[in-house]
């Protein structure tokens, strides 16, 4: 931190706070060095870089906007947040991914079928960018008759400025398979070769957020990671989550898997985390497997009309196997208690557009939800009107069904909770001039504890008096002040909501996802590699207020 701090404070008086839109490439393998360029503003060069995890070191090169990134062999795999910073402030954080496997690069020119970049050993991951308007990146894969290839993309989840699509063509350029959207706006394409040959995976995209133009997009923000495999690829597991502190058996569904079951020891894993990787050689998973705090069951095979009892709390993985099917479960509720029914389907790439109902035993509908706020999956928080059994019903909005119409239903008592979101990822304070930071507080499920908003991990000479949070949800303002002798600084800090009686703390986060609609056209990003952070940034300016 001190070395980077010295770099940042060497900036001249005309410096502005940095801006970081994208990193390219946005990933690197453990134990390697990667040349990473930025899209944004970093003048004067060099600027300092902060990362939310150890083992990832950004060193500026003589080339403006380019860093040599050293990734330690033991750097934690997964998505991490990176900021640029100097004496004037810090950029918004941006995701950088550490992988265990090699990270290859897309090599231009590969715009045409005839110049497609060969794919050798698989599985393979390529970092690339659609550099110019109309750009198409092509990759050649050699397959045997009947062999399956699976290609999927990370682009939207990296905040890319293109809505990508994938297609497979033959050597003459005739399109054989196509996909535009998978779990989100990122495509997923699985295809089986009809004969021996070399086939071309083509990657292109349209502008995101969308515009009136129909031409293919390109530019510095059109970044991607392309994954290609002819080996085992796990699309779903049964169950879809693993109970923390327990041993489980997972049945795998996907491609080139056969009838595969694997044993998982989660006795050392904590709830709200994810399984780092599956113990299956040369396999890839389309998404991490969550670790839950409740018991995980699988819907029994057999008659779809049978109503299955489930306990509270617990979760069940099921499937709407045929068109028009509805799954039903019963729970025993207590009058006046609130229950949370959370269904996950679209979020894990299921084809199910689910609805969720609570019914009395005679079939009378008590509550229903289709899409929860900001999600395509339903959520119900429901207070039982009486003691006794109630039915939970699940179906598809479009009355469809099939092998990939899977879901996970979690039923728990609705615990009182509080959340806080800050409206800014950073704040700058000058000696003698207070700065304000706003947080929006929301209580759910009858949360009643008295709260204070406070700041933690502040540098010497900077303070912030804790503020009582009103009982009514809404905006709360915290003021930060710096003493006249406070040294210039740039560092992460935290906001917390503290329960005044128990001292329990709840982090206040800055959300990186954003959604809005303009005439029904979705804007922004509802799903990112990292969706929020509780590590905010504080800059103490060297210039005292006049």
C-alpha positions in Angstrom: 0.0 0.0 0.0 2.8 2.5 0.8 4.5 2.0 -2.5 1.3 2.6 -4.4 0.5 5.5 -2.1 3.7 7.2 -3.1 2.9 6.7 -6.8 -0.6 8.2 -6.4 0.6 11.3 -4.5 3.2 12.1 -7.2 0.4 13.3 -9.4 0.6 17.0 -10.4 -2.0 19.6 -9.6 -3.9 19.2 -12.8 -4.6 15.5 -12.1 -8.2 14.2 -12.0 -9.5 11.1 -10.3 -9.0 8.0 -12.5 -11.8 6.4 -14.4 -11.9 2.6 -15.0 -14.5 1.1 -17.4 -12.9 -2.2 -18.4 -9.8 -4.3 -18.0 -8.4 -6.2 -21.0 -7.9 -9.0 -20.6 -10.2 -9.3 -17.6 -8.6 -12.5 -16.4 -5.3 -14.3 -15.7 -4.0 -17.6 -14.5 -2.5 -18.3 -11.1 1.3 -18.1 -11.1 1.6 -16.0 -14.3 2.2 -12.4 -15.5 -0.4 -10.8 -17.7 -0.2 -7.5 -19.7 -3.5 -5.7 -18.9 -4.7 -2.5 -20.5 -7.4 -0.3 -19.2 -10.3 1.5 -20.8 -10.8 4.7 -19.0 -8.7 7.7 -17.8 -5.5 7.5 -15.9 -3.7 10.9 -16.3 -1.1 11.7 -15.5 0.4 8.2 -15.7 1.2 6.1 -13.7 -1.7 5.6 -11.2 -1.9 3.3 -8.3 -4.1 0.2 -8.2 -5.9 -1.4 -5.3 -7.3 -5.0 -5.3 -9.6 -6.6 -2.8 -7.5 -9.7 -2.4 -3.8 -10.4 -1.9 -1.7 -12.1 -4.5 -2.7 -9.8 -7.4 -0.2 -7.1 -8.1 -0.7 -4.4 -10.8 2.6 -2.7 -11.7 2.5 0.2 -14.2 4.6 -0.2 -17.3 6.2 2.7 -19.4 3.2 2.4 -21.8 0.3 4.6 -20.6 -2.7 2.5 -19.6 -0.9 -0.8 -19.5 0.0 -2.8 -16.3 2.1 -5.9 -15.8 -0.1 -8.0 -13.5 1.6 -10.6 -11.4 -0.8 -13.3 -10.1 0.6 -15.4 -7.3 0.4 -19.2 -7.5 -1.8 -19.1 -4.4 -4.0 -16.2 -5.4 -7.7 -17.0 -4.7 -9.5 -18.1 -7.8 -12.6 -16.2 -8.8 -13.7 -12.7 -9.5 -12.0 -9.8 -7.6 -12.4 -6.1 -7.6 -9.8 -3.6 -8.8 -9.7 0.2 -8.5 -7.4 2.8 -10.0 -6.5 5.6 -7.5 -4.5 8.8 -7.1 -4.4 11.8 -4.8 -7.6 13.1 -6.3 -9.8 10.0 -5.8 -10.5 6.6 -7.1 -12.3 4.9 -9.9 -15.4 2.7 -9.5 -14.3 -0.9 -9.0 -14.0 -3.3 -11.9 -13.8 -7.1 -12.0 -10.6 -9.1 -12.7 -10.8 -12.9 -12.6 -8.2 -15.3 -11.4 -8.4 -18.8 -12.9 -6.7 -22.1 -12.2 -6.5 -23.0 -15.9 -4.6 -21.3 -18.7 -6.0 -18.1 -20.1 -5.4 -17.9 -23.8 -5.7 -14.8 -26.1 -7.7 -14.3 -29.2 -5.2 -13.6 -32.0 -6.1 -11.3 -34.8 -6.7 -11.5 -37.7 -9.4 -14.1 -37.1 -12.4 -12.3 -38.6 -13.0 -14.8 -41.4 -13.8 -18.6 -41.5 -10.5 -19.0 -43.5 -8.5 -17.2 -40.8 -10.1 -18.9 -37.8 -7.8 -19.3 -34.8 -7.3 -23.1 -34.2 -8.3 -24.5 -30.8 -5.8 -27.2 -29.6 -6.1 -28.7 -26.2 -9.5 -28.5 -24.5 -11.1 -27.4 -22.4 -9.8 -23.9 -23.4 -10.6 -20.3 -22.4 -9.9 -17.3 -24.6 -9.8 -13.7 -23.6 -10.7 -11.4 -26.5 -12.3 -8.2 -27.7 -14.4 -7.2 -30.6 -12.1 -4.4 -31.6 -14.1 -2.6 -34.3 -17.6 -2.2 -35.6 -18.6 -5.3 -37.6 -15.9 -7.4 -35.9 -16.4 -11.2 -35.8 -13.9 -13.5 -34.0 -13.6 -17.1 -35.3 -12.2 -20.2 -33.7 -11.7 -23.6 -35.4 -12.4 -26.8 -33.6 -11.9 -30.3 -35.1 -14.6 -32.9 -34.1 -15.4 -36.5 -34.8 -18.9 -37.6 -35.9 -21.2 -37.5 -32.9 -18.8 -35.6 -30.7 -20.3 -32.7 -28.7 -18.8 -29.3 -28.3 -20.0 -26.7 -25.7 -19.2 -23.0 -26.0 -20.2 -20.4 -23.6 -19.3 -16.8 -23.0 -18.7 -14.3 -20.2 -19.2 -10.9 -21.6 -22.4 -9.3 -20.2 -21.3 -10.3 -16.7 -18.0 -8.4 -17.2 -19.9 -5.2 -18.0 -19.1 -5.5 -21.8 -20.6 -3.0 -24.1 -21.9 -5.7 -26.5 -24.7 -8.2 -26.3 -22.9 -11.2 -27.7 -24.0 -14.2 -29.7 -22.4 -17.5 -30.8 -22.8 -19.6 -33.9 -21.2 -22.6 -35.4 -20.5 -22.8 -39.1 -18.9 -25.3 -41.4 -15.7 -24.7 -43.4 -17.8 -23.0 -46.2 -19.3 -20.5 -43.7 -22.8 -22.1 -43.6 -24.3 -21.6 -40.1 -25.2 -24.9 -38.4 -26.1 -23.7 -34.9 -26.8 -20.4 -33.1 -27.5 -19.0 -29.7 -28.0 -15.4 -28.5 -28.9 -15.6 -24.7 -28.2 -18.2 -22.1 -28.6 -17.7 -18.4 -28.5 -14.0 -19.1 -27.5 -12.0 -22.2 -24.4 -14.2 -22.5 -24.8 -17.0 -25.0 -24.5 -20.8 -24.4 -24.2 -23.2 -27.4 -24.0 -27.0 -27.3 -23.8 -28.9 -30.6 -23.1 -32.4 -31.8 -21.1 -32.8 -35.0 -23.0 -34.7 -37.8 -19.7 -35.9 -39.4 -15.9 -35.6 -38.9 -14.6 -32.2 -39.8 -13.3 -28.8 -38.7 -16.0 -26.4 -37.6 -15.9 -22.7 -36.9 -17.2 -21.1 -33.6 -18.0 -17.5 -34.5 -18.5 -14.8 -31.9 -20.0 -11.4 -32.5 -22.5 -9.0 -30.9 -24.8 -6.0 -30.9 -24.4 -2.8 -28.8 -25.4 -3.0 -25.2 -27.3 -1.1 -23.9 -29.1 -1.4 -27.2 -29.3 1.3 -29.8 -31.3 1.8 -33.0 -28.4 0.4 -35.0 -28.5 -3.1 -36.4 -24.8 -3.3 -37.2 -22.4 -5.6 -35.3 -20.8 -3.8 -32.4 -17.1 -3.3 -31.6 -14.8 -1.2 -29.5 -12.6 -1.2 -26.4 -15.5 -2.1 -24.1 -16.6 -5.2 -26.2 -14.6 -7.7 -24.0 -15.2 -11.4 -23.5 -14.0 -14.7 -22.2 -14.9 -17.6 -24.4 -15.0 -21.1 -22.9 -14.9 -24.2 -25.3 -15.0 -27.8 -24.2 -15.5 -31.2 -25.9 -15.2 -32.9 -22.5 -17.5 -33.0 -19.4 -19.5 -29.8 -18.9 -21.8 -29.6 -15.9 -24.9 -27.5 -16.5 -26.9 -28.5 -13.4 -26.4 -30.6 -10.3 -29.1 -32.4 -8.3 -29.5 -31.0 -5.8 -28.7 -27.5 -7.1 -27.0 -26.6 -3.8 -25.0 -28.3 -1.1 -25.7 -28.2 2.7 -22.9 -26.7 4.7 -21.2 -28.9 7.2 -22.5 -32.1 5.6 -21.5 -34.8 3.1 -23.6 -35.0 -0.1 -23.9 -36.9 -3.3 -24.5 -34.8 -6.5 -26.0 -36.1 -9.7 -24.6 -34.2 -12.7 -26.4 -33.1 -15.8 -24.8 -31.6 -18.8 -22.7 -32.8 -21.7 -20.2 -35.7 -22.1 -21.1 -36.8 -18.5 -23.2 -40.0 -18.8 -24.8 -41.1 -15.5 -22.3 -39.4 -13.2 -22.6 -39.0 -9.4 -19.9 -37.5 -7.2 -19.5 -37.3 -3.5 -18.9 -33.9 -2.0 -17.5 -33.3 1.5 -18.8 -29.9 2.6 -18.0 -30.3 6.3 -15.4 -27.6 6.0 -17.5 -25.2 3.9 -19.6 -22.4 5.3 -23.1 -21.3 4.2 -23.3 -18.4 1.7 -20.1 -19.6 0.0 -19.6 -21.6 -3.2 -17.9 -24.9 -4.0 -14.6 -23.9 -5.6 -14.6 -26.8 -8.1 -16.0 -30.3 -8.7 -13.7 -33.3 -8.1 -14.1 -34.4 -11.8 -11.1 -34.5 -14.0 -11.1 -32.1 -17.0 -14.6 -30.9 -16.2 -16.0 -27.4 -16.4 -19.1 -26.0 -14.7 -21.3 -23.3 -16.1 -21.8 -21.7 -12.7 -20.5 -22.2 -9.1 -22.5 -24.5 -6.8 -23.8 -22.6 -3.8 -23.4 -23.8 -0.2 -26.6 -23.4 1.8 -27.5 -23.3 5.5 -30.5 -25.8 5.1 -30.9 -29.4 4.2 -31.0 -30.1 0.5 -33.3 -32.7 -1.1 -34.3 -33.8 -4.6 -37.9 -34.1 -5.7 -38.7 -37.9 -5.7 -39.0 -39.5 -9.2 -42.4 -40.9 -10.1 -45.9 -39.6 -10.4 -45.9 -35.9 -11.0 -49.3 -35.5 -9.4 -48.1 -36.7 -6.0 -47.9 -33.9 -3.4 -44.6 -34.1 -1.4 -44.2 -32.8 2.2 -41.2 -30.7 2.9 -39.9 -29.4 6.2 -39.2 -25.8 7.3 -36.4 -24.9 6.9 -35.2 -26.9 3.9 -34.8 -26.8 0.1 -35.8 -29.1 -2.7 -34.5 -29.4 -6.3 -37.2 -30.3 -8.8 -38.1 -30.1 -12.4 -41.1 -29.3 -14.5 -40.6 -32.3 -16.7 -43.4 -31.9 -19.3 -45.5 -29.1 -20.7 -48.3 -28.0 -18.4 -47.0 -29.9 -15.3 -47.3 -28.3 -11.9 -45.2 -29.5 -8.9 -46.8 -29.4 -5.4 -45.4 -29.6 -1.9 -47.0 -29.2 1.5 -45.6 -27.4 4.6 -47.0 -27.3 8.1 -47.3 -23.6 9.1 -48.0 -21.8 12.4 -50.6 -19.0 12.5 -49.0 -15.5 12.5 -45.5 -16.7 11.5 -44.0 -15.4 8.3 -42.3 -17.7 5.8 -40.0 -17.0 2.9 -40.4 -19.1 -0.2 -37.5 -18.5 -2.6 -37.4 -20.2 -6.0 -34.2 -20.2 -8.2 -34.4 -21.2 -11.8 -33.5 -18.5 -14.3 -30.6 -17.5 -12.2 -28.9 -20.9 -12.7 -29.7 -21.1 -16.5 -32.9 -23.1 -16.2 -35.4 -22.7 -19.1 -38.2 -22.4 -16.5 -40.0 -19.1 -16.3 -41.5 -20.0 -12.9 -44.5 -18.9 -11.0 -45.0 -19.7 -7.3 -48.3 -20.0 -5.4 -49.5 -20.7 -1.8 -52.8 -22.5 -1.7 -55.1 -23.9 1.0 -55.6 -27.6 0.9 -58.9 -27.1 -1.0 -57.0 -25.4 -3.8 -57.9 -21.8 -2.9 -55.0 -19.4 -3.9 -53.7 -17.4 -1.0 -50.6 -15.7 -2.5 -48.7 -15.8 -5.9 -45.6 -14.3 -7.4 -44.0 -14.5 -10.8 -41.0 -12.2 -11.0 -39.5 -10.7 -7.8 -38.1 -7.2 -8.0 -35.0 -7.2 -10.2 -35.2 -10.9 -10.9 -37.0 -13.3 -13.3 -37.4 -15.8 -10.4 -40.3 -15.6 -7.9 -40.1 -14.9 -4.2 -43.0 -15.0 -1.6 -42.9 -13.7 1.9 -46.1 -14.9 3.5 -47.8 -14.9 6.9 -49.8 -18.0 7.7 -53.5 -17.1 8.4 -54.0 -20.3 10.5 -52.2 -23.4 11.9 -52.0 -26.4 9.6 -50.8 -27.6 6.2 -50.7 -25.5 3.1 -49.7 -26.3 -0.5 -46.9 -24.7 -2.5 -47.5 -25.0 -6.2 -44.9 -24.3 -9.0 -45.4 -24.1 -12.7 -44.1 -22.4 -15.9 -45.7 -19.2 -17.1 -45.6 -20.4 -20.7 -46.9 -23.9 -19.8 -43.8 -25.5 -21.1 -41.5 -28.1 -19.6 -38.6 -30.4 -20.2 -35.3 -31.8 -18.9 -33.7 -28.4 -18.3 -36.7 -26.8 -16.6 -35.1 -27.3 -13.2 -35.6 -25.2 -10.0 -34.6 -25.0 -6.4 -37.3 -24.1 -3.8 -36.1 -23.0 -0.4 -38.6 -22.6 2.4 -37.6 -20.9 5.7 -39.1 -18.8 8.4 -38.7 -15.2 7.3 -36.1 -13.8 9.6 -36.0 -10.1 10.5 -33.3 -8.4 8.4 -31.9 -5.0 7.5 -29.8 -3.9 4.5 -27.9 -0.8 3.6 -26.8 0.5 0.2 -24.6 3.5 -0.2 -25.2 5.8 -3.2 -21.5 6.3 -3.9 -18.5 4.0 -4.0 -16.1 6.7 -2.8 -15.9 10.0 -0.9 -13.3 12.8 -0.7 -12.8 14.9 2.4 -10.7 18.0 2.8 -9.2 19.2 6.1 -11.7 21.7 7.5 -14.5 20.8 5.1 -16.9 18.0 6.0 -18.0 15.5 3.4 -21.3 13.7 3.2 -22.0 10.1 2.3 -25.5 8.8 2.0 -26.9 5.3 2.7 -30.4 3.9 2.0 -31.6 1.6 4.8 -34.3 -1.0 4.3 -35.8 -3.2 7.0 -37.7 -6.4 6.2 -39.7 -9.1 8.0 -40.4 -7.0 11.1 -36.8 -5.9 11.9 -37.1 -3.6 15.0 -33.7 -3.2 16.4 -32.4 0.4 16.8 -29.6 1.3 14.5 -26.7 3.6 14.0 -24.8 4.3 10.8 -21.1 4.4 11.4 -17.8 4.4 9.6 -14.9 2.0 10.2 -11.2 1.7 9.2 -10.7 5.5 8.9 -7.2 6.9 8.7 -5.6 8.9 11.5 -7.1 12.4 11.6 -10.4 11.5 10.0 -13.6 10.9 12.0 -17.3 10.4 11.6 -19.8 10.7 14.4 -22.3 7.8 14.3 -25.8 8.8 13.2 -29.0 7.4 14.6 -31.1 5.7 11.9 -34.7 6.8 11.8 -37.3 4.1 12.3 -38.8 4.8 8.9 -36.8 3.3 6.1 -35.0 5.7 3.7 -31.9 7.8 3.3 -29.4 8.5 6.1 -26.5 10.9 5.9 -23.1 10.4 7.5 -20.6 13.3 7.8 -16.8 12.7 7.7 -14.3 15.4 8.9 -10.6 15.6 8.6 -8.4 17.5 11.1 -6.2 20.3 9.7 -3.1 18.1 10.3 -4.6 15.0 8.7 -2.1 13.6 6.2 -3.2 13.0 2.5 -4.5 9.5 2.2 -6.3 7.1 -0.1 -7.6 3.8 1.3 -10.6 1.5 1.6 -13.0 2.0 4.5 -16.4 0.6 5.5 -19.8 1.7 6.5 -21.9 -0.4 8.9 -25.3 -0.4 10.5 -24.8 -1.2 14.2 -27.6 -2.5 16.4 -27.2 -0.2 19.4 -28.2 -2.8 22.0 -26.4 -6.0 20.8 -23.6 -4.3 18.9 -24.2 -6.6 15.9 -23.0 -5.0 12.6 -24.5 -5.2 9.2 -22.3 -4.0 6.2 -23.4 -1.2 4.0 -22.7 -2.1 0.4 -22.3 -0.3 -2.9 -24.2 -2.1 -5.7 -22.4 -2.5 -9.0 -25.5 -3.8 -10.9 -28.0 -1.4 -12.3 -31.2 -1.9 -14.2 -33.7 0.4 -15.7 -36.2 0.4 -18.6 -36.8 2.8 -21.4 -40.0 1.9 -23.4 -39.6 -1.7 -22.3 -36.0 -2.0 -23.5 -33.7 -3.3 -20.7 -30.7 -1.2 -19.8 -27.7 -1.7 -17.6 -26.6 -5.0 -16.0 -28.6 -7.1 -13.7 -25.9 -9.7 -13.2 -22.2 -9.2 -12.9 -19.1 -11.2 -11.9 -19.1 -9.2 -8.7 -22.4 -7.5 -7.9 -21.6 -5.4 -4.8 -18.8 -4.4 -2.4 -18.6 -3.2 1.2 -15.1 -1.9 0.6 -15.6 1.8 -0.1 -12.9 4.3 -0.9 -11.8 7.4 1.1 -9.6 10.1 -0.2 -8.1 12.7 2.1 -7.2 15.7 0.0 -3.9 17.4 0.4 -5.5 20.8 -0.1 -7.1 22.3 3.0 -10.5 24.0 2.5 -10.3 27.8 2.3 
